[in-house]
Amino acid sequence: MRRVDYNAIIQEMKGAKVERPNRANAGTLSGHAAGEPFEKSVYHHLKSNYPNAIFKQYEYLNDLYLKHPKVISVEDRYALLDSPTALFLLSRGDKATREWTPQNVFEEKQNDTADILYYADGYYDLIDVKTRNINKNAQPPNIISAYKLAKACANMIDNEEYDNIGINYIEIDWIEQGDNLLCTEAHYGDLFKANPQTLYINWAAAMQIQFHVAELDQSWKGTRKDWAKEYIRVFVESARHRVKKMEATYITPFLKYIT
C-alpha cells in the first residue's frame, strides 16, 4: 500500500512562497490567517502526488455520502467508515450526519480533527499542518485534545485497530519576504512515534496537547498497541495530578466554612 512520503513533501515545501495575507494591513499577520495559505499549499502538493487519496476532512465525508445516496440513516452512514476509530475522529455527530443531504453538504470547520486526510485501502492518515513564524518566540501550538486522543486510544484497543490509523503533523517555518511568506524549513512528526511521556498536556488550555512539530520526540520503538496503553496511562496520571491540585487549591481551603 502506498503511503504519504513525508520526506518528499517537506522537501517540496522548502523554499515555497505564498502570498502574504492581509497585505493592505501589515500589522495584522498572525495566527490562523498566517498559516492558512501554507496549509492550502501543503494540501495542493499532497493532492498532486496522491490525487485519489487526499481530501479535506469534510470533502471525504461529502464524497463518501454522495457515493451512497440510498444510505440515509445515521447508523448506516456511520457504517460506511470501516473503522470505529476513524469514525470517532472524523464524523460530524448524529445531528449533522442526519441532516446531511446533497443540497446540505458539510463545510470546513476549524475544529475538524484533521486539516487533511489521506485515505486509501482502509488506511486513514490524519494530517495536520502547523506554521511557525521563526522571527517570533511563540509558545507551542495546540495540537489535539488530550481527552479526544485518550478516547481514540480506547477505541483502538477495544477494536484492535493498530495498523489502519496514522496521525501526522507537518510544520512550516516561515519568514516575511515583501508581499510573500517564504518557507525556510519544513518538518514532520508522527504522533505515534513520540514517547507518550514526553507529551505536554496543557490543562488550562482546554486539555490540549501542545508541541512544536520540529521538537516532537520520535523515540518510541514499541508497538502501536503499547503506545495506546502507555498514552492512556500518562493521561490518567496527569488527570489524577490535576484533580489533586484542583482539590488542594479550590476545595480544601474552603471546607472549614461549610462544615
Accessible surface in RSA format (square Angstrom, percent):
REM  Atomic radii and reference values for relative SASA: ProtOr
REM  Chains: A
REM  Algorithm: Lee & Richards
REM  Probe-radius: 1.40
REM  Slices: 20
REM RES _ NUM      All-atoms   Total-Side   Main-Chain    Non-polar    All polar
REM                ABS   REL    ABS   REL    ABS   REL    ABS   REL    ABS   REL
RES MET A   1   124.10  64.3  43.80  29.0  80.30 191.2  55.79  47.4  68.31  90.5
RES ARG A   2   155.87  65.4 139.16  70.9  16.72  39.8  70.07  95.8  85.81  52.0
RES ARG A   3   103.39  43.4  91.02  46.4  12.37  29.5  39.82  54.4  63.56  38.5
RES VAL A   4    12.39   8.2   0.00   0.0  12.39  29.9   0.00   0.0  12.39  33.6
RES ASP A   5    73.22  51.3  66.47  66.2   6.75  16.0  26.89  63.3  46.33  46.2
RES TYR A   6    19.39   9.1  15.87   9.0   3.52   9.2  15.87  11.9   3.52   4.3
RES ASN A   7    91.19  62.9  90.41  87.4   0.78   1.9  24.12  58.1  67.07  64.8
RES ALA A   8    39.68  36.5  30.80  47.5   8.89  20.2  38.53  54.3   1.15   3.0
RES ILE A   9     0.59   0.3   0.59   0.4   0.00   0.0   0.59   0.4   0.00   0.0
RES ILE A  10    17.96  10.2  17.96  13.4   0.00   0.0  17.96  12.9   0.00   0.0
RES GLN A  11   106.88  59.8  93.28  68.2  13.60  32.4  40.45  86.1  66.44  50.4
RES GLU A  12    71.83  41.2  49.68  37.6  22.15  52.7  38.39  74.3  33.44  27.3
RES MET A  13     0.00   0.0   0.00   0.0   0.00   0.0   0.00   0.0   0.00   0.0
RES LYS A  14    76.91  37.5  59.13  36.3  17.78  42.3  29.24  26.3  47.68  50.8
RES GLY A  15    47.87  59.0   0.00   N/A  47.87  59.0  28.22  77.5  19.65  44.0
RES ALA A  16    21.61  19.9  10.48  16.2  11.13  25.3  21.23  29.9   0.38   1.0
RES LYS A  17   115.99  56.6  87.17  53.5  28.82  68.6  43.78  39.4  72.21  76.9
RES VAL A  18    19.50  12.8  12.23  11.1   7.26  17.5  19.50  16.9   0.00   0.0
RES GLU A  19   110.68  63.5  99.06  74.9  11.62  27.7  29.35  56.8  81.34  66.4
RES ARG A  20    12.19   5.1  10.00   5.1   2.19   5.2   6.36   8.7   5.83   3.5
RES PRO A  21    26.62  19.4  14.79  13.5  11.82  43.0  26.62  22.0   0.00   0.0
RES ASN A  22    70.26  48.5  50.00  48.3  20.26  48.8  15.26  36.7  55.00  53.2
RES ARG A  23   122.28  51.3  95.72  48.8  26.56  63.2  20.91  28.6 101.37  61.4
RES ALA A  24   113.30 104.2  67.27 103.8  46.04 104.7  79.23 111.6  34.08  90.3
RES ASN A  25    80.53  55.5  76.92  74.3   3.61   8.7  22.60  54.4  57.93  56.0
RES ALA A  26    74.39  68.4  57.20  88.3  17.19  39.1  57.25  80.6  17.14  45.4
RES GLY A  27    74.55  91.9   0.00   N/A  74.55  91.9  37.78 103.7  36.77  82.3
RES THR A  28    64.82  46.1  50.70  51.4  14.11  33.6  55.67  74.8   9.14  13.8
RES LEU A  29    12.21   6.8   2.65   1.9   9.56  24.0   2.65   1.9   9.56  25.7
RES SER A  30    69.90  59.1  60.00  80.1   9.90  22.8  36.33  77.4  33.57  47.0
RES GLY A  31    59.99  74.0   0.00   N/A  59.99  74.0  44.45 122.0  15.54  34.8
RES HIS A  32    96.40  52.7  78.25  54.4  18.15  46.4  58.53  60.3  37.87  44.1
RES ALA A  33    39.68  36.5  31.57  48.7   8.11  18.4  35.49  50.0   4.19  11.1
RES ALA A  34     2.60   2.4   2.60   4.0   0.00   0.0   2.60   3.7   0.00   0.0
RES GLY A  35     8.98  11.1   0.00   N/A   8.98  11.1   8.60  23.6   0.39   0.9
RES GLU A  36    65.19  37.4  64.43  48.7   0.76   1.8   7.68  14.9  57.51  47.0
RES PRO A  37    29.06  21.2  22.46  20.5   6.60  24.0  26.39  21.8   2.67  16.6
RES PHE A  38     0.00   0.0   0.00   0.0   0.00   0.0   0.00   0.0   0.00   0.0
RES GLU A  39    18.63  10.7  18.63  14.1   0.00   0.0   1.75   3.4  16.88  13.8
RES LYS A  40   112.58  54.9 111.58  68.5   1.00   2.4  61.81  55.6  50.76  54.1
RES SER A  41    21.24  18.0  14.35  19.2   6.89  15.9  11.84  25.2   9.40  13.2
RES VAL A  42     0.00   0.0   0.00   0.0   0.00   0.0   0.00   0.0   0.00   0.0
RES TYR A  43    26.48  12.4  26.48  15.1   0.00   0.0  19.62  14.7   6.86   8.5
RES HIS A  44   112.99  61.8 108.01  75.1   4.97  12.7  74.92  77.2  38.06  44.3
RES HIS A  45    51.20  28.0  49.00  34.1   2.20   5.6  33.08  34.1  18.13  21.1
RES LEU A  46     0.00   0.0   0.00   0.0   0.00   0.0   0.00   0.0   0.00   0.0
RES LYS A  47    65.03  31.7  64.23  39.4   0.79   1.9  48.77  43.9  16.26  17.3
RES SER A  48    84.18  71.1  49.86  66.5  34.32  79.0  50.98 108.6  33.19  46.5
RES ASN A  49    45.36  31.3  36.01  34.8   9.35  22.5   8.13  19.6  37.23  36.0
RES TYR A  50    12.11   5.7   8.68   4.9   3.44   8.9   6.53   4.9   5.59   6.9
RES PRO A  51    77.48  56.5  69.54  63.4   7.94  28.9  69.54  57.4   7.94  49.4
RES ASN A  52   136.16  93.9 113.13 109.3  23.03  55.5  37.32  89.8  98.84  95.5
RES ALA A  53    11.36  10.4  11.36  17.5   0.00   0.0  11.36  16.0   0.00   0.0
RES ILE A  54     0.00   0.0   0.00   0.0   0.00   0.0   0.00   0.0   0.00   0.0
RES PHE A  55    28.91  14.5  28.91  17.9   0.00   0.0  28.91  17.5   0.00   0.0
RES LYS A  56    18.35   9.0  18.35  11.3   0.00   0.0  14.33  12.9   4.02   4.3
RES GLN A  57     5.86   3.3   4.52   3.3   1.34   3.2   0.51   1.1   5.35   4.1
RES TYR A  58    49.18  23.0  49.18  28.0   0.00   0.0  16.31  12.3  32.87  40.5
RES GLU A  59    53.93  31.0  49.81  37.7   4.12   9.8  22.30  43.1  31.64  25.8
RES TYR A  60    10.08   4.7  10.04   5.7   0.04   0.1   7.78   5.8   2.30   2.8
RES LEU A  61     0.30   0.2   0.30   0.2   0.00   0.0   0.30   0.2   0.00   0.0
RES ASN A  62    16.45  11.3  16.45  15.9   0.00   0.0   8.64  20.8   7.81   7.5
RES ASP A  63    45.39  31.8  43.13  42.9   2.25   5.3   9.46  22.3  35.93  35.8
RES LEU A  64    21.95  12.2  20.82  14.9   1.14   2.9  21.90  15.4   0.06   0.2
RES TYR A  65     3.41   1.6   1.65   0.9   1.76   4.6   1.23   0.9   2.18   2.7
RES LEU A  66    91.67  51.1  74.07  53.0  17.60  44.2  75.65  53.1  16.02  43.1
RES LYS A  67   139.35  68.0 111.64  68.5  27.71  66.0  71.68  64.5  67.67  72.1
RES HIS A  68    69.05  37.7  63.92  44.4   5.12  13.1  42.00  43.3  27.05  31.5
RES PRO A  69    96.62  70.4  74.60  68.0  22.02  80.0  80.74  66.7  15.88  98.7
RES LYS A  70   193.67  94.5 167.92 103.0  25.75  61.3 115.71 104.2  77.95  83.0
RES VAL A  71    34.30  22.6  30.21  27.4   4.09   9.8  32.48  28.2   1.82   4.9
RES ILE A  72   121.33  69.0 111.46  83.0   9.87  23.8 111.46  80.3   9.87  26.8
RES SER A  73    44.63  37.7  35.40  47.2   9.23  21.3  41.85  89.1   2.78   3.9
RES VAL A  74    12.96   8.5  10.82   9.8   2.15   5.2  10.82   9.4   2.15   5.8
RES GLU A  75   125.44  72.0 117.79  89.1   7.65  18.2  65.24 126.2  60.21  49.2
RES ASP A  76    78.93  55.3  76.50  76.1   2.44   5.8   9.36  22.0  69.57  69.4
RES ARG A  77    12.52   5.3  12.52   6.4   0.00   0.0   0.00   0.0  12.52   7.6
RES TYR A  78    38.55  18.0  37.75  21.5   0.79   2.1  35.22  26.5   3.33   4.1
RES ALA A  79    75.57  69.5  45.84  70.7  29.73  67.6  57.06  80.4  18.51  49.0
RES LEU A  80    42.24  23.5  22.64  16.2  19.61  49.3  26.33  18.5  15.92  42.8
RES LEU A  81     8.08   4.5   0.15   0.1   7.93  19.9   0.15   0.1   7.93  21.3
RES ASP A  82    93.94  65.8  61.46  61.2  32.48  76.8  45.80 107.8  48.15  48.0
RES SER A  83     0.55   0.5   0.17   0.2   0.38   0.9   0.17   0.4   0.38   0.5
RES PRO A  84    59.76  43.6  54.15  49.4   5.62  20.4  56.70  46.8   3.06  19.0
RES THR A  85     0.15   0.1   0.15   0.2   0.00   0.0   0.15   0.2   0.00   0.0
RES ALA A  86     0.00   0.0   0.00   0.0   0.00   0.0   0.00   0.0   0.00   0.0
RES LEU A  87    39.57  22.0  39.57  28.3   0.00   0.0  39.57  27.8   0.00   0.0
RES PHE A  88    62.35  31.2  42.20  26.1  20.15  52.4  49.23  29.8  13.13  37.6
RES LEU A  89     4.40   2.5   0.52   0.4   3.89   9.8   0.52   0.4   3.88  10.5
RES LEU A  90     0.05   0.0   0.05   0.0   0.00   0.0   0.05   0.0   0.00   0.0
RES SER A  91    32.57  27.5  14.47  19.3  18.09  41.7   0.65   1.4  31.92  44.7
RES ARG A  92    37.26  15.6  14.31   7.3  22.95  54.6  11.57  15.8  25.69  15.6
RES GLY A  93    31.73  39.1   0.00   N/A  31.73  39.1  30.63  84.0   1.10   2.5
RES ASP A  94    80.82  56.6  74.89  74.5   5.93  14.0  17.83  42.0  62.99  62.8
RES LYS A  95   137.61  67.1 134.69  82.6   2.92   7.0 102.19  92.0  35.42  37.7
RES ALA A  96    36.11  33.2  26.91  41.5   9.21  20.9  32.70  46.1   3.41   9.0
RES THR A  97     0.28   0.2   0.28   0.3   0.00   0.0   0.00   0.0   0.28   0.4
RES ARG A  98   142.00  59.6 126.44  64.5  15.56  37.1  57.37  78.4  84.64  51.3
RES GLU A  99    82.61  47.4  72.39  54.8  10.22  24.3  34.53  66.8  48.07  39.2
RES TRP A 100     5.97   2.4   4.02   1.9   1.95   4.6   4.79   2.6   1.17   1.9
RES THR A 101    53.50  38.1  53.23  54.0   0.27   0.6  49.76  66.8   3.74   5.7
RES PRO A 102    76.48  55.7  56.67  51.7  19.82  72.0  56.67  46.8  19.82 123.2
RES GLN A 103   161.37  90.2 122.38  89.4  38.99  92.8  69.92 148.8  91.45  69.4
RES ASN A 104    82.25  56.7  76.82  74.2   5.43  13.1  20.57  49.5  61.68  59.6
RES VAL A 105    60.02  39.5  46.86  42.4  13.16  31.7  46.86  40.7  13.16  35.7
RES PHE A 106    15.60   7.8  11.43   7.1   4.18  10.9  14.09   8.5   1.51   4.3
RES GLU A 107   130.89  75.1 126.56  95.7   4.33  10.3  40.30  78.0  90.58  74.0
RES GLU A 108    92.89  53.3  66.91  50.6  25.98  61.9  26.46  51.2  66.42  54.2
RES LYS A 109    96.07  46.9  88.36  54.2   7.71  18.4  51.15  46.0  44.93  47.9
RES GLN A 110   148.82  83.2 108.67  79.4  40.16  95.6  49.92 106.3  98.90  75.0
RES ASN A 111   109.74  75.7  87.50  84.6  22.25  53.6  45.25 108.9  64.49  62.3
RES ASP A 112    24.68  17.3   9.13   9.1  15.55  36.8   7.25  17.1  17.43  17.4
RES THR A 113    21.43  15.2   4.78   4.8  16.66  39.7   7.42  10.0  14.02  21.2
RES ALA A 114     3.09   2.8   0.00   0.0   3.09   7.0   0.60   0.8   2.49   6.6
RES ASP A 115    32.63  22.9  29.37  29.2   3.26   7.7   2.55   6.0  30.09  30.0
RES ILE A 116     0.00   0.0   0.00   0.0   0.00   0.0   0.00   0.0   0.00   0.0
RES LEU A 117     0.01   0.0   0.01   0.0   0.00   0.0   0.01   0.0   0.00   0.0
RES TYR A 118     5.00   2.3   5.00   2.8   0.00   0.0   0.62   0.5   4.38   5.4
RES TYR A 119    52.03  24.3  48.65  27.7   3.37   8.8  29.39  22.1  22.64  27.9
RES ALA A 120    23.44  21.6  18.08  27.9   5.36  12.2  23.44  33.0   0.00   0.0
RES ASP A 121   117.09  82.0  79.70  79.3  37.39  88.4  31.06  73.1  86.03  85.8
RES GLY A 122    21.29  26.3   0.00   N/A  21.29  26.3  13.93  38.2   7.37  16.5
RES TYR A 123    19.74   9.2  19.53  11.1   0.22   0.6   5.37   4.0  14.38  17.7
RES TYR A 124     0.71   0.3   0.71   0.4   0.00   0.0   0.05   0.0   0.66   0.8
RES ASP A 125     3.99   2.8   3.99   4.0   0.00   0.0   0.00   0.0   3.99   4.0
RES LEU A 126     3.58   2.0   2.76   2.0   0.82   2.1   3.18   2.2   0.40   1.1
RES ILE A 127     0.00   0.0   0.00   0.0   0.00   0.0   0.00   0.0   0.00   0.0
RES ASP A 128    13.40   9.4  12.75  12.7   0.65   1.5   3.04   7.2  10.36  10.3
RES VAL A 129    11.43   7.5   0.10   0.1  11.32  27.3   0.10   0.1  11.32  30.7
RES LYS A 130    40.46  19.7  38.68  23.7   1.79   4.3  12.69  11.4  27.77  29.6
RES THR A 131    39.98  28.4  12.80  13.0  27.18  64.8   1.98   2.7  38.00  57.4
RES ARG A 132    61.69  25.9  57.79  29.5   3.90   9.3  12.90  17.6  48.80  29.6
RES ASN A 133    25.57  17.6  18.46  17.8   7.12  17.1   9.60  23.1  15.97  15.4
RES ILE A 134    82.68  47.0  53.09  39.5  29.59  71.3  56.69  40.8  25.99  70.5
RES ASN A 135   113.90  78.5  78.91  76.3  34.99  84.3  27.97  67.3  85.93  83.1
RES LYS A 136   126.52  61.7 112.15  68.8  14.37  34.2  82.81  74.5  43.71  46.6
RES ASN A 137   162.24 111.9 122.59 118.5  39.65  95.5  39.54  95.2 122.70 118.6
RES ALA A 138    62.34  57.3  45.98  71.0  16.36  37.2  53.95  76.0   8.39  22.2
RES GLN A 139   131.02  73.3 111.65  81.6  19.37  46.1  48.06 102.3  82.96  62.9
RES PRO A 140    48.09  35.0  47.67  43.5   0.42   1.5  47.67  39.4   0.42   2.6
RES PRO A 141    43.47  31.7  33.56  30.6   9.91  36.0  43.47  35.9   0.00   0.0
RES ASN A 142    73.11  50.4  63.56  61.4   9.55  23.0  16.46  39.6  56.65  54.8
RES ILE A 143    11.49   6.5   0.00   0.0  11.49  27.7   0.15   0.1  11.33  30.8
RES ILE A 144    12.71   7.2   7.71   5.7   5.00  12.0  12.71   9.1   0.00   0.0
RES SER A 145    25.04  21.2  22.47  30.0   2.57   5.9  15.90  33.9   9.15  12.8
RES ALA A 146     0.00   0.0   0.00   0.0   0.00   0.0   0.00   0.0   0.00   0.0
RES TYR A 147   104.15  48.6 104.15  59.3   0.00   0.0  66.96  50.3  37.19  45.8
RES LYS A 148    57.57  28.1  57.10  35.0   0.47   1.1  34.31  30.9  23.26  24.8
RES LEU A 149     0.62   0.3   0.62   0.4   0.00   0.0   0.62   0.4   0.00   0.0
RES ALA A 150    10.34   9.5   8.63  13.3   1.70   3.9   8.91  12.5   1.43   3.8
RES LYS A 151    81.82  39.9  79.33  48.7   2.49   5.9  42.18  38.0  39.64  42.2
RES ALA A 152     1.52   1.4   1.52   2.3   0.00   0.0   1.52   2.1   0.00   0.0
RES CYS A 153     0.00   0.0   0.00   0.0   0.00   0.0   0.00   0.0   0.00   0.0
RES ALA A 154    39.48  36.3  37.42  57.7   2.06   4.7  39.48  55.6   0.00   0.0
RES ASN A 155    36.54  25.2  35.10  33.9   1.44   3.5   1.48   3.6  35.05  33.9
RES MET A 156     1.59   0.8   1.59   1.1   0.00   0.0   0.00   0.0   1.59   2.1
RES ILE A 157    44.05  25.1  37.48  27.9   6.56  15.8  37.48  27.0   6.56  17.8
RES ASP A 158   116.98  81.9  82.66  82.3  34.32  81.2  25.78  60.7  91.20  91.0
RES ASN A 159    63.08  43.5  39.18  37.9  23.90  57.5  10.36  24.9  52.71  50.9
RES GLU A 160   134.72  77.3 113.68  86.0  21.04  50.1  28.87  55.8 105.84  86.4
RES GLU A 161    18.61  10.7  14.29  10.8   4.31  10.3  15.36  29.7   3.25   2.7
RES TYR A 162    35.78  16.7  32.00  18.2   3.77   9.8  31.37  23.6   4.41   5.4
RES ASP A 163   121.66  85.2 107.77 107.3  13.89  32.8  40.43  95.2  81.23  81.0
RES ASN A 164    31.37  21.6  30.33  29.3   1.04   2.5  22.05  53.1   9.32   9.0
RES ILE A 165     1.67   1.0   1.33   1.0   0.35   0.8   1.33   1.0   0.35   0.9
RES GLY A 166     2.75   3.4   0.00   N/A   2.75   3.4   2.75   7.5   0.00   0.0
RES ILE A 167     6.04   3.4   6.04   4.5   0.00   0.0   6.04   4.3   0.00   0.0
RES ASN A 168     9.83   6.8   9.71   9.4   0.12   0.3   0.00   0.0   9.83   9.5
RES TYR A 169     4.18   2.0   4.18   2.4   0.00   0.0   0.88   0.7   3.30   4.1
RES ILE A 170     0.00   0.0   0.00   0.0   0.00   0.0   0.00   0.0   0.00   0.0
RES GLU A 171     2.50   1.4   2.50   1.9   0.00   0.0   1.04   2.0   1.46   1.2
RES ILE A 172     0.00   0.0   0.00   0.0   0.00   0.0   0.00   0.0   0.00   0.0
RES ASP A 173    11.94   8.4  11.94  11.9   0.00   0.0   0.39   0.9  11.55  11.5
RES TRP A 174     7.94   3.2   7.94   3.8   0.00   0.0   7.05   3.8   0.90   1.5
RES ILE A 175    42.37  24.1  42.37  31.6   0.00   0.0  42.37  30.5   0.00   0.0
RES GLU A 176    84.91  48.7  64.97  49.2  19.94  47.5  21.73  42.0  63.18  51.6
RES GLN A 177    74.37  41.6  66.85  48.9   7.52  17.9  34.98  74.5  39.39  29.9
RES GLY A 178    68.55  84.5   0.00   N/A  68.55  84.5  43.84 120.3  24.71  55.3
RES ASP A 179    83.11  58.2  77.99  77.6   5.12  12.1  12.01  28.3  71.10  70.9
RES ASN A 180    49.40  34.1  49.40  47.7   0.00   0.0   0.08   0.2  49.32  47.7
RES LEU A 181     0.00   0.0   0.00   0.0   0.00   0.0   0.00   0.0   0.00   0.0
RES LEU A 182    30.51  17.0  30.51  21.8   0.00   0.0  30.51  21.4   0.00   0.0
RES CYS A 183     0.66   0.5   0.00   0.0   0.66   1.6   0.00   0.0   0.66   0.7
RES THR A 184    52.59  37.4  26.11  26.5  26.48  63.1  30.45  40.9  22.14  33.5
RES GLU A 185    61.26  35.2  61.26  46.3   0.00   0.0  21.57  41.7  39.69  32.4
RES ALA A 186     2.88   2.7   0.00   0.0   2.88   6.6   0.00   0.0   2.88   7.6
RES HIS A 187    48.07  26.3  45.64  31.7   2.42   6.2  30.04  31.0  18.03  21.0
RES TYR A 188    72.63  33.9  54.01  30.7  18.62  48.5  21.81  16.4  50.82  62.7
RES GLY A 189     0.49   0.6   0.00   N/A   0.49   0.6   0.49   1.3   0.00   0.0
RES ASP A 190    22.18  15.5  22.18  22.1   0.00   0.0   2.35   5.5  19.83  19.8
RES LEU A 191     0.00   0.0   0.00   0.0   0.00   0.0   0.00   0.0   0.00   0.0
RES PHE A 192     8.18   4.1   2.57   1.6   5.61  14.6   2.57   1.6   5.61  16.1
RES LYS A 193   103.23  50.4 103.23  63.3   0.00   0.0  51.70  46.5  51.53  54.9
RES ALA A 194     0.00   0.0   0.00   0.0   0.00   0.0   0.00   0.0   0.00   0.0
RES ASN A 195    40.34  27.8  40.34  39.0   0.00   0.0   0.34   0.8  40.00  38.7
RES PRO A 196     0.00   0.0   0.00   0.0   0.00   0.0   0.00   0.0   0.00   0.0
RES GLN A 197   117.26  65.6  87.42  63.9  29.85  71.1  20.74  44.1  96.52  73.2
RES THR A 198    76.18  54.2  43.28  43.9  32.90  78.4  50.53  67.9  25.66  38.8
RES LEU A 199    14.11   7.9   2.13   1.5  11.98  30.1   3.36   2.4  10.75  28.9
RES TYR A 200   128.14  59.8 122.05  69.4   6.09  15.9  95.30  71.6  32.84  40.5
RES ILE A 201    15.28   8.7   3.71   2.8  11.58  27.9   3.71   2.7  11.58  31.4
RES ASN A 202    27.42  18.9  26.84  25.9   0.58   1.4   0.58   1.4  26.84  25.9
RES TRP A 203    53.09  21.3  36.57  17.7  16.52  38.8  36.38  19.4  16.70  27.1
RES ALA A 204    90.84  83.5  52.22  80.6  38.62  87.8  58.54  82.4  32.30  85.6
RES ALA A 205    30.23  27.8  20.42  31.5   9.81  22.3  29.75  41.9   0.49   1.3
RES ALA A 206    80.20  73.7  53.01  81.8  27.18  61.8  69.34  97.6  10.86  28.8
RES MET A 207    59.55  30.8  59.55  39.4   0.00   0.0  50.93  43.3   8.62  11.4
RES GLN A 208    32.55  18.2  32.55  23.8   0.00   0.0   2.45   5.2  30.10  22.8
RES ILE A 209     0.00   0.0   0.00   0.0   0.00   0.0   0.00   0.0   0.00   0.0
RES GLN A 210    11.63   6.5   7.03   5.1   4.60  10.9   0.20   0.4  11.43   8.7
RES PHE A 211    19.51   9.8  16.80  10.4   2.71   7.0  19.51  11.8   0.00   0.0
RES HIS A 212    13.84   7.6  12.49   8.7   1.35   3.5   8.53   8.8   5.31   6.2
RES VAL A 213     4.42   2.9   0.09   0.1   4.33  10.4   0.09   0.1   4.33  11.7
RES ALA A 214    45.72  42.0  12.51  19.3  33.21  75.5  14.71  20.7  31.01  82.2
RES GLU A 215   117.72  67.6  84.84  64.2  32.88  78.3  48.38  93.6  69.33  56.6
RES LEU A 216    17.53   9.8   3.29   2.4  14.23  35.8   4.91   3.4  12.61  33.9
RES ASP A 217    43.00  30.1  30.32  30.2  12.68  30.0  18.96  44.6  24.04  24.0
RES GLN A 218    68.52  38.3  47.76  34.9  20.76  49.4  43.26  92.1  25.26  19.2
RES SER A 219    59.90  50.6  45.84  61.2  14.06  32.4  41.43  88.2  18.47  25.9
RES TRP A 220    52.29  21.0  39.97  19.3  12.32  28.9  42.64  22.7   9.65  15.7
RES LYS A 221   185.72  90.6 149.02  91.4  36.71  87.4 104.05  93.7  81.67  87.0
RES GLY A 222    41.17  50.8   0.00   N/A  41.17  50.8  21.80  59.8  19.37  43.4
RES THR A 223    80.19  57.0  72.72  73.7   7.46  17.8  77.91 104.6   2.28   3.4
RES ARG A 224    60.85  25.5  50.34  25.7  10.50  25.0  10.70  14.6  50.15  30.4
RES LYS A 225    89.50  43.7  88.90  54.5   0.61   1.4  34.36  30.9  55.14  58.7
RES ASP A 226    68.95  48.3  65.91  65.6   3.05   7.2  12.86  30.3  56.10  55.9
RES TRP A 227     0.27   0.1   0.27   0.1   0.00   0.0   0.27   0.1   0.00   0.0
RES ALA A 228     0.00   0.0   0.00   0.0   0.00   0.0   0.00   0.0   0.00   0.0
RES LYS A 229   103.99  50.7  97.15  59.6   6.84  16.3  55.68  50.1  48.31  51.5
RES GLU A 230    30.59  17.6  27.80  21.0   2.79   6.6   9.58  18.5  21.01  17.2
RES TYR A 231     0.28   0.1   0.28   0.2   0.00   0.0   0.28   0.2   0.00   0.0
RES ILE A 232    45.78  26.1  45.78  34.1   0.00   0.0  45.78  33.0   0.00   0.0
RES ARG A 233    98.01  41.2  91.81  46.8   6.20  14.8  66.36  90.7  31.65  19.2
RES VAL A 234    20.11  13.2  18.49  16.7   1.62   3.9  19.19  16.7   0.91   2.5
RES PHE A 235    24.90  12.5  24.90  15.4   0.00   0.0  24.90  15.1   0.00   0.0
RES VAL A 236    54.71  36.0  53.92  48.8   0.79   1.9  54.67  47.5   0.04   0.1
RES GLU A 237    89.10  51.2  81.29  61.5   7.81  18.6  31.85  61.6  57.25  46.7
RES SER A 238    31.27  26.4  22.49  30.0   8.78  20.2  18.10  38.6  13.16  18.4
RES ALA A 239    25.08  23.1  24.48  37.8   0.60   1.4  24.90  35.1   0.18   0.5
RES ARG A 240   150.88  63.4 148.60  75.8   2.28   5.4  46.19  63.1 104.69  63.4
RES HIS A 241   124.81  68.2 121.53  84.5   3.28   8.4  83.72  86.3  41.09  47.8
RES ARG A 242    71.88  30.2  71.41  36.4   0.47   1.1  14.83  20.3  57.05  34.6
RES VAL A 243    92.78  61.0  90.67  82.1   2.11   5.1  92.24  80.1   0.53   1.4
RES LYS A 244   146.20  71.3 140.95  86.5   5.25  12.5  85.35  76.8  60.85  64.8
RES LYS A 245   121.09  59.1 114.29  70.1   6.80  16.2  67.70  60.9  53.39  56.9
RES MET A 246    82.42  42.7  81.64  54.0   0.78   1.9  77.67  66.0   4.75   6.3
RES GLU A 247    84.22  48.4  83.96  63.5   0.26   0.6  13.37  25.9  70.86  57.9
RES ALA A 248    63.85  58.7  49.19  75.9  14.66  33.4  52.62  74.1  11.23  29.7
RES THR A 249    68.47  48.7  56.30  57.1  12.17  29.0  45.13  60.6  23.34  35.3
RES TYR A 250   139.49  65.1 123.79  70.4  15.70  40.9  78.75  59.2  60.74  74.9
RES ILE A 251    85.47  48.6  82.31  61.3   3.17   7.6  84.89  61.1   0.58   1.6
RES THR A 252    79.35  56.4  70.87  71.8   8.48  20.2  57.92  77.8  21.43  32.4
RES PRO A 253    62.19  45.3  44.83  40.9  17.37  63.1  56.91  47.0   5.29  32.9
RES PHE A 254   114.96  57.5 114.71  71.1   0.25   0.6 114.71  69.5   0.25   0.7
RES LEU A 255    76.14  42.4  76.09  54.4   0.05   0.1  76.09  53.4   0.05   0.1
RES LYS A 256   149.74  73.1 122.36  75.1  27.38  65.2  73.64  66.3  76.10  81.1
RES TYR A 257   153.97  71.9 120.70  68.7  33.27  86.6  91.35  68.7  62.62  77.2
RES ILE A 258   139.38  79.3 101.64  75.7  37.74  91.0 111.07  80.0  28.31  76.8
RES THR A 259   137.39  97.7  70.44  71.4  66.95 159.5  89.95 120.8  47.44  71.7
END  Absolute sums over single chains surface
CHAIN  1 A    13901.3      11239.0       2662.3       7458.3       6443.1
END  Absolute sums over all chains
TOTAL         13901.3      11239.0       2662.3       7458.3       6443.1
